[in-house]
Protein backbone atom coordinates (compact mmCIF):
# COMPACT_ATOMS: atom_id res chain seq x y z
CA UNK A 1 0.00 0.00 0.00
CA UNK A 2 1.36 3.43 -0.87
CA UNK A 3 2.20 5.99 1.81
CA UNK A 4 -0.71 8.23 0.70
CA UNK A 5 -3.22 5.34 0.78
CA UNK A 6 -2.02 4.34 4.23
CA UNK A 7 -2.48 7.90 5.54
CA UNK A 8 -5.95 8.11 3.98
CA UNK A 9 -7.01 4.84 5.66
CA UNK A 10 -5.66 6.04 9.02
CA UNK A 11 -7.41 9.39 8.60
CA UNK A 12 -10.79 7.81 7.83
CA UNK A 13 -10.39 5.30 10.68
CA UNK A 14 -9.69 8.19 13.05
CA UNK A 15 -12.73 10.13 11.80
CA UNK A 16 -14.91 7.02 12.13
CA UNK A 17 -13.64 6.31 15.66
CA UNK A 18 -14.14 9.95 16.71
CA UNK A 19 -17.74 9.98 15.44
CA UNK A 20 -18.51 6.54 16.89
CA UNK A 21 -17.37 7.63 20.36
CA UNK A 22 -19.09 10.99 19.95
CA UNK A 23 -22.39 9.36 18.93
CA UNK A 24 -22.15 6.83 21.77
CA UNK A 25 -21.90 9.53 24.43
CA UNK A 26 -24.13 12.19 22.90
CA UNK A 27 -26.67 12.20 25.74
CA UNK A 28 -25.37 13.19 29.13
CA UNK A 29 -27.68 11.84 31.80
CA UNK A 30 -27.71 14.02 34.87
CA UNK A 31 -29.21 17.21 36.22
CA UNK A 32 -30.05 19.80 33.59
CA UNK A 33 -31.21 23.39 33.77
CA UNK A 34 -33.79 24.18 31.11
CA UNK A 35 -34.61 27.72 30.00
CA UNK A 36 -38.06 27.50 28.43
CA UNK A 37 -39.92 30.00 26.26
CA UNK A 38 -43.61 29.09 25.95
CA UNK A 39 -46.40 30.45 23.80
CA UNK A 40 -50.04 29.45 23.52
CA UNK A 41 -52.05 29.38 20.30
CA UNK A 42 -54.51 32.24 20.19
CA UNK A 43 -52.62 34.48 22.62
CA UNK A 44 -51.07 37.58 21.04
CA UNK A 45 -48.00 37.55 23.33
CA UNK A 46 -45.80 34.79 24.66
CA UNK A 47 -45.48 33.88 28.29
CA UNK A 48 -42.42 34.79 30.39
CA UNK A 49 -39.30 32.67 30.09
CA UNK A 50 -39.12 30.07 32.87
CA UNK A 51 -36.21 28.05 34.25
CA UNK A 52 -36.58 24.43 35.40
CA UNK A 53 -34.17 21.87 36.83
CA UNK A 54 -34.63 18.27 35.86
CA UNK A 55 -32.81 14.96 36.14
CA UNK A 56 -32.65 13.34 32.69
CA UNK A 57 -31.94 9.63 32.43
CA UNK A 58 -29.47 8.27 29.88
CA UNK A 59 -32.03 5.75 28.56
CA UNK A 60 -34.94 8.23 28.35
CA UNK A 61 -33.62 11.80 28.08
CA UNK A 62 -36.99 13.48 27.52
CA UNK A 63 -37.50 16.77 29.39
CA UNK A 64 -40.93 16.93 31.05
CA UNK A 65 -40.66 19.45 33.88
CA UNK A 66 -42.14 22.35 31.92
CA UNK A 67 -45.26 20.30 31.10
CA UNK A 68 -46.39 20.43 34.74
CA UNK A 69 -47.62 16.83 34.38
CA UNK A 70 -48.09 14.33 37.18
CA UNK A 71 -47.29 11.40 34.89
CA UNK A 72 -46.29 10.85 31.28
CA UNK A 73 -46.32 7.68 29.21
CA UNK A 74 -43.91 7.69 26.27
CA UNK A 75 -45.64 6.24 23.21
CA UNK A 76 -42.69 6.60 20.85
CA UNK A 77 -39.05 7.62 21.16
CA UNK A 78 -36.43 7.72 18.41
CA UNK A 79 -32.77 8.56 18.62
CA UNK A 80 -30.84 9.69 15.57
CA UNK A 81 -27.25 10.66 16.24
CA UNK A 82 -27.58 13.51 18.81
CA UNK A 83 -31.32 14.11 18.48
CA UNK A 84 -34.02 12.40 20.52
CA UNK A 85 -37.61 12.81 19.36
CA UNK A 86 -40.71 11.61 21.21
CA UNK A 87 -44.47 11.35 21.38
CA UNK A 88 -46.15 10.91 24.75
CA UNK A 89 -49.40 11.25 26.65
CA UNK A 90 -49.38 13.08 29.96
CA UNK A 91 -51.78 13.64 32.82
CA UNK A 92 -52.00 17.25 34.03
CA UNK A 93 -54.23 19.11 36.47
CA UNK A 94 -56.34 20.07 33.43
CA UNK A 95 -56.70 16.53 32.03
CA UNK A 96 -54.80 14.38 29.55
CA UNK A 97 -52.63 16.04 26.92
CA UNK A 98 -50.57 14.82 23.97
CA UNK A 99 -46.99 16.07 23.65
CA UNK A 100 -44.37 15.65 20.96
CA UNK A 101 -40.97 17.15 20.54
CA UNK A 102 -37.26 16.79 20.01
CA UNK A 103 -34.06 17.66 21.81
CA UNK A 104 -30.60 17.92 20.29
CA UNK A 105 -27.66 17.27 22.62
CA UNK A 106 -24.21 18.88 22.36
CA UNK A 107 -22.33 17.15 25.20
CA UNK A 108 -23.02 19.62 28.05
CA UNK A 109 -25.65 21.73 26.26
CA UNK A 110 -28.91 20.97 24.49
CA UNK A 111 -31.71 22.71 22.65
CA UNK A 112 -35.12 21.65 21.48
CA UNK A 113 -38.77 22.26 20.97
CA UNK A 114 -41.99 20.65 22.00
CA UNK A 115 -45.73 20.98 21.37
CA UNK A 116 -48.55 20.04 23.67
CA UNK A 117 -52.00 19.55 22.21
CA UNK A 118 -54.33 20.32 25.10
CA UNK A 119 -57.58 19.88 23.19
CA UNK A 120 -60.56 22.17 23.71
CA UNK A 121 -59.82 24.88 26.27
CA UNK A 122 -62.41 27.66 26.67
CA UNK A 123 -64.00 26.70 23.35
CA UNK A 124 -60.77 26.65 21.31
CA UNK A 125 -58.35 23.91 20.31
CA UNK A 126 -55.23 24.86 22.21
CA UNK A 127 -51.60 24.14 21.40
CA UNK A 128 -48.76 25.09 23.72
CA UNK A 129 -45.38 25.49 22.06
CA UNK A 130 -42.11 25.32 23.98
CA UNK A 131 -38.64 26.27 22.79
CA UNK A 132 -35.83 25.54 25.19
CA UNK A 133 -32.12 25.51 25.76
CA UNK A 134 -30.44 23.47 28.45
CA UNK A 135 -27.12 23.09 30.18
CA UNK A 136 -25.90 20.13 32.19
CA UNK A 137 -25.26 20.98 35.84
CA UNK A 138 -23.78 17.67 36.97
CA UNK A 139 -24.93 14.37 38.39
CA UNK A 140 -28.51 13.96 39.61
CA UNK A 141 -28.97 14.57 43.32
N, CA, C and O of each residue as an XYZ file, in Angstrom:
564
protein
N       0.850     -1.165      0.000
C       0.000      0.000      0.000
C       0.901      1.234      0.000
O       1.908      1.275      0.707
N       0.534      2.231     -0.791
C       1.359      3.434     -0.867
C       1.231      4.246      0.423
O       0.303      4.056      1.208
N       2.174      5.140      0.613
C       2.201      5.986      1.805
C       0.946      6.858      1.882
O       0.399      7.051      2.967
N       0.485      7.384      0.747
C      -0.706      8.235      0.704
C      -1.949      7.412      1.048
O      -2.796      7.868      1.816
N      -2.067      6.211      0.490
C      -3.215      5.342      0.779
C      -3.257      4.977      2.256
O      -4.326      4.949      2.866
N      -2.107      4.703      2.819
C      -2.020      4.339      4.234
C      -2.483      5.505      5.110
O      -3.219      5.305      6.077
N      -2.052      6.720      4.772
C      -2.475      7.900      5.540
C      -3.976      8.130      5.396
O      -4.639      8.495      6.366
N      -4.515      7.923      4.206
C      -5.952      8.114      3.985
C      -6.761      7.118      4.817
O      -7.770      7.488      5.417
N      -6.324      5.861      4.856
C      -7.008      4.845      5.656
C      -6.958      5.222      7.129
O      -7.972      5.142      7.822
N      -5.788      5.634      7.615
C      -5.658      6.036      9.021
C      -6.539      7.249      9.331
O      -7.168      7.313     10.387
N      -6.579      8.207      8.404
C      -7.408      9.393      8.600
C      -8.878      9.008      8.732
O      -9.551      9.449      9.663
N      -9.380      8.191      7.810
C     -10.787      7.810      7.835
C     -11.119      6.926      9.037
O     -12.224      7.001      9.575
N     -10.170      6.090      9.459
C     -10.386      5.299     10.681
C     -10.497      6.209     11.892
O     -11.338      5.993     12.764
N      -9.643      7.233     11.947
C      -9.691      8.190     13.052
C     -11.000      8.964     13.060
O     -11.597      9.154     14.120
N     -11.453      9.412     11.898
C     -12.725     10.127     11.801
C     -13.862      9.214     12.222
O     -14.742      9.639     12.971
N     -13.868      7.975     11.763
C     -14.911      7.024     12.126
C     -14.907      6.786     13.636
O     -15.964      6.802     14.268
N     -13.727      6.565     14.215
C     -13.636      6.311     15.659
C     -14.120      7.523     16.443
O     -14.852      7.371     17.421
N     -13.721      8.728     16.027
C     -14.138      9.952     16.714
C     -15.655     10.073     16.694
O     -16.260     10.355     17.728
N     -16.283      9.866     15.542
C     -17.744      9.978     15.443
C     -18.450      8.848     16.166
O     -19.526      9.063     16.725
N     -17.885      7.654     16.173
C     -18.513      6.539     16.886
C     -18.523      6.802     18.384
O     -19.532      6.553     19.044
N     -17.423      7.300     18.933
C     -17.369      7.625     20.362
C     -18.283      8.797     20.644
O     -19.010      8.791     21.637
N     -18.257      9.811     19.779
C     -19.086     10.993     19.953
C     -20.565     10.623     19.936
O     -21.327     11.120     20.765
N     -20.985      9.769     19.018
C     -22.385      9.357     18.928
C     -22.778      8.513     20.126
O     -23.912      8.601     20.597
N     -21.862      7.696     20.626
C     -22.146      6.828     21.765
C     -22.469      7.641     23.011
O     -23.346      7.263     23.787
N     -21.766      8.761     23.209
C     -21.899      9.529     24.435
C     -22.609     10.855     24.206
O     -22.327     11.827     24.906
N     -23.523     10.918     23.244
C     -24.134     12.193     22.897
C     -25.111     12.680     23.946
O     -25.334     13.887     24.039
N     -25.702     11.807     24.737
C     -26.672     12.198     25.743
C     -26.011     12.105     27.108
O     -25.556     11.036     27.515
N     -25.961     13.203     27.796
C     -25.374     13.186     29.127
C     -26.510     13.120     30.143
O     -27.183     14.117     30.402
N     -26.711     11.951     30.707
C     -27.680     11.843     31.795
C     -27.189     12.693     32.949
O     -25.984     12.885     33.108
N     -28.089     13.196     33.742
C     -27.707     14.023     34.874
C     -28.706     15.134     35.089
O     -29.794     15.133     34.513
N     -28.324     16.082     35.926
C     -29.211     17.212     36.218
C     -28.988     18.302     35.185
O     -27.857     18.695     34.902
N     -30.090     18.780     34.630
C     -30.053     19.798     33.586
C     -30.874     21.007     34.020
O     -31.877     20.877     34.723
N     -30.434     22.169     33.593
C     -31.207     23.392     33.774
C     -31.773     23.776     32.419
O     -31.035     23.991     31.458
N     -33.101     23.859     32.356
C     -33.786     24.184     31.106
C     -34.337     25.602     31.165
O     -35.023     25.967     32.120
N     -34.040     26.391     30.156
C     -34.607     27.723     30.005
C     -35.666     27.615     28.919
O     -35.349     27.349     27.760
N     -36.931     27.823     29.298
C     -38.056     27.504     28.426
C     -38.856     28.761     28.067
O     -39.287     29.519     28.936
N     -39.037     28.952     26.774
C     -39.924     30.003     26.259
C     -41.196     29.317     25.781
O     -41.132     28.399     24.964
N     -42.336     29.744     26.272
C     -43.611     29.095     25.951
C     -44.552     30.100     25.308
O     -44.597     31.265     25.703
N     -45.306     29.639     24.312
C     -46.404     30.451     23.803
C     -47.614     29.552     23.579
O     -47.491     28.344     23.379
N     -48.768     30.172     23.619
C     -50.036     29.449     23.521
C     -50.770     29.940     22.286
O     -50.856     31.144     22.045
N     -51.305     28.998     21.494
C     -52.051     29.379     20.299
C     -53.216     30.279     20.691
O     -53.919     30.016     21.667
N     -53.409     31.331     19.928
C     -54.513     32.244     20.186
C     -54.154     33.416     21.082
O     -54.901     34.393     21.134
N     -53.033     33.347     21.788
C     -52.616     34.479     22.616
C     -51.681     35.375     21.811
O     -50.766     34.877     21.154
N     -51.895     36.680     21.853
C     -51.069     37.576     21.036
C     -49.628     37.715     21.529
O     -48.752     38.083     20.746
N     -49.363     37.434     22.796
C     -48.002     37.552     23.327
C     -47.599     36.238     23.975
O     -48.444     35.466     24.429
N     -46.312     36.001     24.010
C     -45.802     34.794     24.655
C     -45.800     34.946     26.168
O     -46.018     36.037     26.694
N     -45.559     33.879     26.836
C     -45.476     33.878     28.288
C     -44.034     34.146     28.705
O     -43.124     34.006     27.887
N     -43.808     34.528     29.960
C     -42.420     34.793     30.389
C     -41.548     33.542     30.312
O     -42.035     32.418     30.434
N     -40.264     33.759     30.110
C     -39.295     32.669     30.088
C     -39.179     32.088     31.494
O     -39.063     32.826     32.472
N     -39.213     30.754     31.586
C     -39.116     30.072     32.871
C     -37.893     29.166     32.888
O     -37.435     28.706     31.842
N     -37.369     28.913     34.084
C     -36.206     28.045     34.247
C     -36.605     26.873     35.134
O     -37.192     27.052     36.201
N     -36.275     25.665     34.668
C     -36.576     24.433     35.395
C     -35.291     23.640     35.577
O     -34.361     23.751     34.778
N     -35.249     22.844     36.628
C     -34.171     21.872     36.826
C     -34.788     20.491     36.748
O     -35.867     20.239     37.286
N     -34.081     19.603     36.067
C     -34.633     18.267     35.857
C     -33.507     17.250     35.723
O     -32.459     17.532     35.141
N     -33.742     16.071     36.271
C     -32.809     14.964     36.145
C     -33.216     14.140     34.921
O     -34.281     13.523     34.914
N     -32.378     14.130     33.897
C     -32.646     13.344     32.694
C     -31.887     12.027     32.796
O     -30.734     11.991     33.225
N     -32.544     10.959     32.398
C     -31.938      9.634     32.426
C     -31.293      9.329     31.079
O     -31.807      9.732     30.036
N     -30.193      8.635     31.099
C     -29.470      8.271     29.882
C     -30.368      7.493     28.913
O     -30.302      7.710     27.703
N     -31.206      6.593     29.435
C     -32.028      5.748     28.560
C     -33.337      6.408     28.129
O     -34.004      5.900     27.227
N     -33.721      7.523     28.746
C     -34.937      8.234     28.349
C     -34.768      9.725     28.650
O     -35.335     10.240     29.613
N     -33.980     10.410     27.815
C     -33.622     11.800     28.081
C     -34.657     12.816     27.587
O     -34.318     13.765     26.880
N     -35.904     12.609     27.962
C     -36.985     13.482     27.515
C     -37.314     14.479     28.620
O     -37.720     14.069     29.708
N     -37.148     15.783     28.368
C     -37.497     16.771     29.389
C     -39.012     16.888     29.537
O     -39.734     16.982     28.545
N     -39.490     16.883     30.792
C     -40.931     16.925     31.048
C     -41.321     17.979     32.072
O     -42.507     18.268     32.231
N     -40.357     18.555     32.764
C     -40.657     19.446     33.879
C     -41.561     20.609     33.488
O     -42.448     20.978     34.257
N     -41.360     21.188     32.324
C     -42.139     22.352     31.920
C     -43.579     22.005     31.538
O     -44.398     22.903     31.349
N     -43.896     20.716     31.424
C     -45.261     20.298     31.096
C     -46.189     20.346     32.303
O     -47.411     20.328     32.158
N     -45.601     20.407     33.495
C     -46.387     20.430     34.738
C     -47.329     19.227     34.787
O     -48.498     19.362     35.150
N     -46.820     18.063     34.424
C     -47.618     16.829     34.380
C     -47.287     15.945     35.575
O     -46.149     15.900     36.041
N     -48.312     15.243     36.060
C     -48.090     14.330     37.178
C     -47.531     12.995     36.692
O     -46.815     12.317     37.430
N     -47.849     12.619     35.471
C     -47.286     11.400     34.895
C     -47.340     11.488     33.377
O     -48.255     12.078     32.803
N     -46.343     10.891     32.745
C     -46.287     10.850     31.283
C     -45.932      9.440     30.839
O     -45.077      8.782     31.431
N     -46.600      8.991     29.792
C     -46.315      7.678     29.206
C     -45.779      7.911     27.792
O     -46.480      8.442     26.931
N     -44.544      7.511     27.572
C     -43.911      7.694     26.267
C     -44.469      6.652     25.312
O     -44.358      5.449     25.550
N     -45.074      7.131     24.221
C     -45.643      6.241     23.212
C     -44.607      5.883     22.151
O     -44.632      4.791     21.582
N     -43.694      6.824     21.894
C     -42.689      6.603     20.852
C     -41.469      7.456     21.158
O     -41.594      8.618     21.546
N     -40.297      6.876     20.983
C     -39.050      7.618     21.157
C     -38.056      7.120     20.118
O     -37.859      5.915     19.957
N     -37.432      8.061     19.416
C     -36.432      7.718     18.410
C     -35.173      8.525     18.693
O     -35.231      9.685     19.099
N     -34.045      7.884     18.469
C     -32.768      8.559     18.619
C     -32.033      8.475     17.300
O     -31.845      7.391     16.748
N     -31.622      9.621     16.802
C     -30.845      9.686     15.570
C     -29.662     10.602     15.825
O     -29.795     11.823     15.917
N     -28.494      9.969     15.935
C     -27.245     10.657     16.241
C     -27.389     11.420     17.559
O     -27.405     10.775     18.608
N     -27.494     12.741     17.572
C     -27.581     13.508     18.810
C     -28.994     14.003     19.109
O     -29.192     14.754     20.064
N     -29.957     13.603     18.323
C     -31.321     14.105     18.483
C     -32.251     13.005     18.956
O     -32.290     11.914     18.386
N     -32.993     13.305     19.999
C     -34.017     12.401     20.525
C     -35.364     13.052     20.250
O     -35.594     14.200     20.628
N     -36.255     12.313     19.588
C     -37.609     12.807     19.359
C     -38.581     11.872     20.065
O     -38.280     10.698     20.280
N     -39.751     12.402     20.424
C     -40.707     11.611     21.209
C     -42.135     12.017     20.926
O     -42.419     13.081     20.378
N     -43.023     11.121     21.325
C     -44.472     11.351     21.383
C     -44.919     10.721     22.686
O     -44.554      9.585     22.987
N     -45.714     11.457     23.469
C     -46.151     10.907     24.750
C     -47.484     11.508     25.174
O     -47.885     12.576     24.712
N     -48.145     10.800     26.052
C     -49.396     11.249     26.650
C     -49.123     11.549     28.111
O     -48.452     10.780     28.798
N     -49.647     12.670     28.582
C     -49.385     13.083     29.957
C     -50.686     13.433     30.672
O     -51.669     13.848     30.059
N     -50.658     13.253     31.970
C     -51.776     13.639     32.823
C     -51.396     14.942     33.536
O     -50.378     15.011     34.224
N     -52.228     15.967     33.361
C     -51.998     17.251     34.028
C     -53.193     17.561     34.922
O     -54.170     16.812     34.954
N     -53.105     18.663     35.638
C     -54.235     19.111     36.469
C     -55.459     19.441     35.619
O     -56.581     19.460     36.125
N     -55.248     19.699     34.340
C     -56.336     20.068     33.432
C     -56.777     18.917     32.530
O     -57.524     19.132     31.576
N     -56.325     17.703     32.820
C     -56.699     16.532     32.035
C     -55.528     15.974     31.253
O     -54.381     16.380     31.442
N     -55.840     15.027     30.363
C     -54.802     14.381     29.555
C     -54.431     15.272     28.374
O     -55.282     15.924     27.770
N     -53.140     15.282     28.063
C     -52.631     16.037     26.918
C     -51.686     15.148     26.120
O     -51.161     14.158     26.627
N     -51.483     15.521     24.871
C     -50.567     14.821     23.973
C     -49.402     15.760     23.708
O     -49.608     16.928     23.376
N     -48.180     15.258     23.850
C     -46.989     16.074     23.653
C     -46.053     15.376     22.683
O     -45.912     14.153     22.705
N     -45.416     16.167     21.832
C     -44.374     15.647     20.959
C     -43.276     16.687     20.843
O     -43.525     17.889     20.936
N     -42.067     16.208     20.641
C     -40.967     17.153     20.543
C     -39.663     16.490     20.197
O     -39.603     15.302     19.880
N     -38.607     17.296     20.267
C     -37.263     16.787     20.008
C     -36.261     17.626     20.784
O     -36.485     18.805     21.061
N     -35.158     16.988     21.124
C     -34.059     17.657     21.806
C     -32.763     17.225     21.141
O     -32.567     16.048     20.837
N     -31.884     18.189     20.922
C     -30.605     17.924     20.295
C     -29.509     18.194     21.319
O     -29.396     19.304     21.839
N     -28.705     17.174     21.606
C     -27.662     17.272     22.622
C     -26.321     17.638     22.012
O     -25.966     17.171     20.929
N     -25.580     18.483     22.723
C     -24.213     18.883     22.359
C     -23.349     18.724     23.597
O     -22.882     19.721     24.148
N     -23.127     17.517     24.042
C     -22.328     17.151     25.205
C     -22.900     17.774     26.480
O     -23.671     17.115     27.177
N     -22.550     19.016     26.808
C     -23.023     19.621     28.045
C     -24.115     20.665     27.828
O     -24.529     21.340     28.771
N     -24.579     20.796     26.591
C     -25.655     21.727     26.257
C     -26.662     21.002     25.385
O     -26.358     19.975     24.779
N     -27.864     21.553     25.333
C     -28.907     20.966     24.492
C     -29.881     22.073     24.093
O     -29.930     23.135     24.712
N     -30.643     21.799     23.054
C     -31.714     22.713     22.650
C     -32.812     21.870     22.027
O     -32.572     20.764     21.544
N     -34.020     22.413     22.048
C     -35.116     21.646     21.477
C     -36.403     22.417     21.435
O     -36.468     23.609     21.738
N     -37.431     21.689     21.047
C     -38.772     22.262     20.969
C     -39.787     21.168     21.216
O     -39.516     19.981     21.036
N     -40.948     21.597     21.629
C     -41.989     20.645     21.995
C     -43.341     21.311     21.781
O     -43.463     22.534     21.858
N     -44.349     20.496     21.511
C     -45.731     20.981     21.372
C     -46.640     20.109     22.213
O     -46.523     18.883     22.222
N     -47.536     20.754     22.909
C     -48.554     20.038     23.672
C     -49.905     20.398     23.087
O     -50.262     21.571     22.971
N     -50.646     19.367     22.723
C     -51.996     19.549     22.209
C     -52.942     19.307     23.376
O     -53.145     18.171     23.802
N     -53.521     20.399     23.888
C     -54.329     20.324     25.098
C     -55.811     20.110     24.808
O     -56.616     19.981     25.730
N     -56.167     20.074     23.543
C     -57.582     19.875     23.192
C     -58.370     21.161     23.337
O     -57.820     22.252     23.183
N     -59.652     21.039     23.631
C     -60.562     22.169     23.712
C     -60.436     22.852     25.079
O     -60.788     22.283     26.113
N     -59.928     24.078     25.054
C     -59.817     24.878     26.269
C     -60.556     26.190     26.011
O     -60.199     26.948     25.110
N     -61.582     26.446     26.808
C     -62.405     27.663     26.671
C     -62.962     27.803     25.256
O     -63.019     28.904     24.708
N     -63.371     26.681     24.674
C     -63.998     26.705     23.353
C     -63.056     26.742     22.178
O     -63.506     26.884     21.041
N     -61.744     26.619     22.412
C     -60.766     26.655     21.314
C     -59.811     25.477     21.444
O     -59.432     25.086     22.548
N     -59.425     24.912     20.286
C     -58.350     23.912     20.305
C     -57.060     24.640     20.668
O     -56.700     25.635     20.039
N     -56.379     24.143     21.669
C     -55.227     24.856     22.212
C     -53.941     24.046     22.043
O     -53.881     22.858     22.360
N     -52.929     24.723     21.538
C     -51.599     24.143     21.397
C     -50.618     25.018     22.159
O     -50.583     26.234     21.975
N     -49.831     24.396     23.006
C     -48.765     25.092     23.723
C     -47.454     24.717     23.055
O     -47.166     23.537     22.856
N     -46.662     25.721     22.708
C     -45.378     25.487     22.062
C     -44.263     25.905     23.014
O     -44.319     26.963     23.640
N     -43.259     25.058     23.106
C     -42.112     25.319     23.977
C     -40.844     25.301     23.139
O     -40.652     24.408     22.314
N     -39.990     26.275     23.348
C     -38.643     26.269     22.791
C     -37.705     26.372     23.995
O     -37.917     27.191     24.890
N     -36.680     25.544     24.009
C     -35.830     25.540     25.192
C     -34.366     25.320     24.854
O     -34.008     24.739     23.830
N     -33.547     25.809     25.756
C     -32.124     25.511     25.759
C     -31.834     24.882     27.116
O     -32.584     25.080     28.072
N     -30.757     24.135     27.196
C     -30.440     23.465     28.447
C     -28.930     23.390     28.621
O     -28.161     23.400     27.660
N     -28.545     23.316     29.876
C     -27.123     23.095     30.184
C     -27.050     22.069     31.313
O     -27.854     22.077     32.245
N     -26.064     21.192     31.196
C     -25.904     20.127     32.190
C     -25.218     20.702     33.414
O     -24.175     21.347     33.305
N     -25.807     20.468     34.584
C     -25.264     20.984     35.841
C     -24.359     19.987     36.540
O     -23.475     20.383     37.299
N     -24.564     18.705     36.299
C     -23.781     17.668     36.967
C     -24.610     16.420     37.157
O     -25.594     16.196     36.453
N     -24.203     15.615     38.110
C     -24.928     14.366     38.389
C     -26.258     14.683     39.085
O     -26.395     15.722     39.731
N     -27.221     13.792     38.948
C     -28.506     13.956     39.615
C     -28.310     13.840     41.125
O     -27.483     13.060     41.597
N     -29.061     14.606     41.853
C     -28.973     14.572     43.317
C     -29.832     13.476     43.868
O     -29.889     13.289     45.083
